[in-house]
Amino acid sequence: MCGEAKARILQKHTGRALCSKCFRDDLLKRFKDEVLRYSMFTPGERVLLALSGGKDSYVLLDLVKEVHDVGKIGIVTIVEGVEGYNRVDDIAWIEDAARSYGLDLHLTSFKEFAGLSLDELVSLDKSREVGTSPCTYCGVLRRRIINYYARTLGYDKVLTAHNLDDEVQTYVMNLLRGDKGRLVQNHPLSPTLSKYFVKRVKPLRKIYEWETTAYALMRGYKFQVTECPYIRFRPTLRAIIRDHLYEIERLKPGSLIRILETVDRYIETELLRWVSQLSELPQCSMCGSPTAYGRNTCVMCDLLGKIGISTRLLF
């Protein structure tokens, strides 16, 4: 692009060879374009970054602080409580970043919020032979905690670090299931169907995972080498879809971007009018949080109730 510096990155989906600066400029431009296209957040809004401490979190924080007032940025980080996977280094860099840039940091844990660590939840599940995946407990609790902090602390938007690979996998999963409600829910323009939900947006949704990895490496990010021991319980459908999509992308670079843009257009022209006519979500009879239409209790109350945990105070 610049014709001057040595190229370090080959973008197969564009056919361009980029130096470090041009690669960063390209990622920042795509980030800005997506934020502006969908008005993901505006200059006056307080935004809460949901950071795990991984490479995608690093890239999200690095790009957001370039375009938004740091005085209006907060971070929420959640410690799951998994033996041998406490992510000490990840938490440390988040704490350092918060101090360096003057960001509000909200550090919490499953134990603090729900009374039990993920390990303890899984142990209870096994003892009662419920059979719920550890990843399900983790995902449901994480979403509840993030929304709780955003709502109670007065943030206008929640920003998550989901990348292009994550988004396309989720789109394909919902297409295969025929779930148009969740398909729309993943789109940046999806309406917030409850006053108790804080809008979540994903500014990295047009950036490949390999690009966040390369960017983090170039910027000196220290990768954690220990994987979560529950990775073997990962959702089978997502894993299958992921591997097929990687092969498609290898054979025809740019496929993931084209899939995302095609589904985006379909949702914008066919489904947004439908979902905009839906009424506000009902509230869970146990904890008061929003729940799906036709349900009396929310997923979290159902999950935790099966292993004997009261959720009355968790909302």
C-alpha positions in Angstrom: 0.0 0.0 0.0 2.7 2.5 1.0 5.4 1.2 -1.5 8.1 1.8 1.1 8.3 -0.5 4.1 9.0 -4.3 4.0 5.8 -6.3 3.8 5.0 -8.6 6.8 1.5 -9.7 6.0 -0.1 -11.3 3.0 -3.9 -10.7 3.0 -5.1 -13.6 0.8 -8.7 -12.2 0.7 -7.4 -9.0 -0.9 -4.2 -10.2 -2.5 -2.3 -7.4 -0.8 1.1 -7.6 0.9 1.2 -5.1 3.8 3.8 -3.7 6.1 3.1 -3.5 9.8 1.8 0.1 9.7 -0.4 -0.4 6.6 -1.8 -3.6 8.2 -2.7 -1.7 11.3 -4.2 1.2 9.3 -6.3 -1.4 7.3 -7.6 -3.0 10.5 -8.4 0.4 12.0 -10.2 1.5 8.9 -12.4 -1.6 8.8 -13.1 -1.2 12.5 -14.1 2.4 12.0 -16.2 1.7 8.9 -18.2 -1.0 10.8 -18.7 1.3 13.8 -19.9 4.1 11.6 -22.0 2.0 9.3 -24.2 0.7 12.1 -23.7 3.5 14.6 -22.4 1.0 17.1 -21.4 3.7 19.5 -21.3 7.5 19.4 -18.8 10.0 20.9 -21.0 10.9 23.9 -21.7 7.3 25.0 -20.1 5.4 27.8 -19.0 2.0 26.5 -18.2 -1.1 28.5 -15.6 -3.4 27.0 -16.1 -7.1 27.9 -12.6 -8.4 27.9 -11.4 -11.9 28.6 -7.7 -10.9 28.3 -7.1 -12.9 25.1 -5.7 -11.6 21.7 -9.2 -10.4 20.5 -9.6 -8.5 23.7 -6.2 -6.9 23.2 -7.1 -5.8 19.7 -10.5 -4.4 20.7 -9.0 -2.3 23.4 -6.2 -1.1 21.2 -8.5 0.1 18.5 -11.3 1.5 20.6 -9.0 3.8 22.5 -7.9 5.2 19.1 -11.4 6.4 18.3 -13.2 7.0 21.6 -12.7 9.2 24.6 -10.9 7.1 27.2 -12.8 8.8 29.9 -16.0 7.1 28.6 -14.5 3.6 28.4 -14.8 1.0 31.1 -13.7 -2.7 31.2 -15.4 -5.7 32.8 -13.4 -8.8 33.2 -14.7 -12.1 34.7 -12.6 -14.8 36.4 -14.4 -18.1 35.8 -12.7 -20.1 38.5 -11.1 -23.1 36.7 -8.3 -24.9 38.4 -5.0 -24.5 36.5 -6.6 -21.8 34.3 -6.8 -18.6 36.3 -5.4 -16.5 33.5 -3.1 -14.5 35.8 -1.2 -13.0 33.0 -4.3 -12.0 31.1 -5.8 -10.3 34.1 -2.4 -8.5 34.8 -2.3 -6.9 31.4 -5.9 -5.7 31.6 -5.1 -4.2 35.0 -2.0 -2.5 33.6 -3.9 -1.2 30.6 -6.7 0.2 32.8 -4.1 2.0 34.9 -2.1 3.3 31.9 -5.1 4.7 30.0 -7.2 5.7 33.1 -10.0 3.3 32.3 -12.5 2.1 34.9 -11.9 -1.6 35.6 -14.6 -3.9 37.0 -13.0 -7.2 37.9 -15.4 -9.9 39.2 -15.8 -13.6 39.2 -18.4 -16.4 39.0 -17.8 -17.0 42.7 -18.4 -13.4 43.6 -21.5 -13.1 41.5 -23.2 -16.5 41.7 -21.6 -18.0 44.9 -19.8 -20.8 43.0 -16.9 -21.1 40.6 -17.2 -22.8 37.2 -15.5 -25.8 38.6 -18.0 -26.0 41.5 -20.9 -25.6 39.1 -19.6 -28.4 36.9 -19.0 -30.6 40.0 -22.6 -30.1 41.1 -23.8 -30.8 37.6 -22.0 -34.1 37.6 -23.2 -35.1 41.0 -26.8 -34.6 40.0 -26.2 -36.2 36.5 -27.7 -33.1 34.8 -25.4 -33.3 31.8 -25.1 -29.6 30.9 -21.9 -28.6 29.1 -19.5 -26.4 31.2 -19.4 -24.0 28.2 -23.1 -23.5 28.6 -22.8 -22.5 32.2 -19.9 -20.2 31.3 -21.7 -18.5 28.4 -25.0 -18.0 30.3 -23.3 -16.6 33.4 -20.9 -14.4 31.5 -23.7 -12.7 29.5 -25.7 -12.1 32.7 -22.8 -10.6 34.6 -21.7 -8.4 31.7 -25.3 -7.0 31.3 -25.6 -6.6 35.1 -22.5 -4.4 35.3 -23.4 -2.4 32.2 -27.0 -1.8 33.4 -26.3 -1.0 37.0 -23.3 1.2 36.2 -25.0 3.2 33.5 -23.1 2.2 30.4 -24.8 2.9 27.1 -23.2 0.0 25.1 -21.4 -3.2 25.7 -18.5 -3.9 23.2 -17.4 -7.5 22.8 -14.4 -8.8 20.9 -16.1 -11.3 18.6 -14.2 -11.5 15.3 -15.3 -12.4 11.7 -14.8 -16.1 12.3 -17.0 -16.1 15.4 -19.8 -14.1 13.6 -20.0 -16.3 10.5 -20.0 -19.5 12.6 -22.9 -18.2 14.6 -24.8 -17.1 11.5 -24.4 -20.5 9.9 -25.4 -22.3 13.1 -28.6 -20.3 13.2 -29.3 -20.8 9.5 -29.0 -24.5 9.9 -31.3 -24.4 12.9 -33.8 -22.2 11.1 -33.8 -19.8 14.0 -34.5 -16.5 12.5 -34.9 -14.8 15.9 -31.3 -15.6 16.9 -30.2 -14.8 13.4 -31.5 -11.2 13.7 -30.2 -11.0 17.3 -26.6 -11.3 16.0 -27.0 -8.4 13.6 -25.7 -4.9 14.6 -29.1 -3.3 13.9 -31.1 -5.8 16.0 -33.5 -4.1 18.4 -33.1 -4.4 22.1 -36.3 -6.1 23.2 -36.1 -5.3 26.9 -35.4 -2.2 28.9 -33.2 -4.4 31.1 -30.8 -5.2 28.3 -27.9 -3.0 27.4 -27.2 -3.1 23.6 -24.2 -5.3 22.7 -22.1 -4.5 19.6 -19.1 -6.2 18.0 -16.7 -3.8 16.2 -14.3 -6.6 15.2 -16.9 -8.5 13.2 -15.2 -7.8 9.8 -11.7 -8.8 11.0 -10.5 -12.3 10.6 -9.2 -14.2 13.6 -5.8 -14.8 11.9 -5.6 -11.0 11.6 -6.2 -10.4 15.3 -3.6 -13.0 16.0 -1.0 -11.4 13.7 -1.8 -7.9 14.9 -1.4 -8.9 18.6 1.9 -10.6 17.8 3.2 -7.5 16.0 2.2 -5.3 19.0 4.1 -7.5 21.4 1.1 -9.1 23.1 2.1 -12.1 25.3 -0.1 -15.1 24.4 -1.3 -17.5 27.1 -0.3 -21.0 26.3 -2.7 -22.8 28.7 -6.1 -23.7 27.2 -9.2 -24.0 29.3 -9.5 -27.6 30.3 -13.2 -27.6 29.4 -12.3 -27.0 25.7 -13.0 -30.7 25.1 -16.7 -29.9 25.8 -16.9 -27.3 23.1 -20.2 -27.3 21.1 -20.0 -30.0 18.5 -22.0 -28.1 15.8 -19.8 -25.0 16.1 -16.7 -27.1 15.9 -17.9 -28.8 12.8 -19.0 -25.6 11.1 -15.7 -23.9 12.0 -13.6 -26.6 10.4 -15.7 -26.5 7.2 -15.6 -22.8 7.0 -11.8 -22.7 7.4 -11.5 -25.2 4.5 -13.8 -23.1 2.3 -11.8 -19.9 3.2 -8.5 -21.7 2.3 -9.9 -22.7 -1.1 -11.6 -19.4 -1.8 -10.1 -16.5 0.3 -12.7 -13.9 1.2 -15.5 -16.4 1.6 -16.2 -15.5 5.3 -16.6 -11.8 4.5 -18.9 -12.6 1.6 -21.0 -14.9 3.8 -21.3 -12.2 6.5 -22.2 -9.5 4.1 -24.8 -11.7 2.3 -26.5 -12.6 5.6 -26.4 -9.0 6.8 -28.2 -7.9 3.6 -30.8 -10.6 4.0 -31.5 -9.6 7.6 -31.6 -5.9 6.7 -34.1 -6.4 3.9 -36.2 -9.2 5.1 -36.1 -9.7 8.9 -35.6 -6.4 10.7 -39.1 -5.3 9.9 -40.4 -8.5 11.4 -38.5 -8.3 14.6 -39.2 -4.6 15.1 -42.9 -5.5 15.5 -42.2 -7.8 18.5 -43.3 -6.8 21.9 -41.0 -6.4 24.9 -39.6 -9.7 26.3 -41.4 -11.1 29.3 -39.6 -11.2 32.7 -38.5 -14.4 34.5 -40.8 -15.2 37.4 -37.8 -16.2 39.6 -35.1 -13.5 39.1 -36.9 -10.8 37.1 -34.5 -10.8 34.1 -35.8 -10.8 30.5 -36.6 -14.2 29.1 -37.8 -15.6 25.8 -41.4 -15.4 24.6 -43.5 -18.2 25.9 -41.1 -19.0 28.8 -41.9 -18.4 32.5 -38.3 -18.6 33.6 -35.0 -17.6 32.1 -32.2 -20.0 30.9 -30.0 -19.1 33.8 -32.7 -19.9 36.4 -33.4 -23.2 34.6 -29.8 -24.2 34.5 -28.9 -23.3 38.1 -32.2 -24.6 39.4 -31.4 -28.1 38.1 -28.4 -28.2 40.3 -30.1 -26.7 43.3 -29.0 -23.1 43.3 -31.5 -20.3 43.9 -31.1 -17.4 41.5 -33.5 -14.9 43.1 -30.8 -12.3 43.9 -28.8 -12.7 40.7 -30.6 -10.1 38.6 
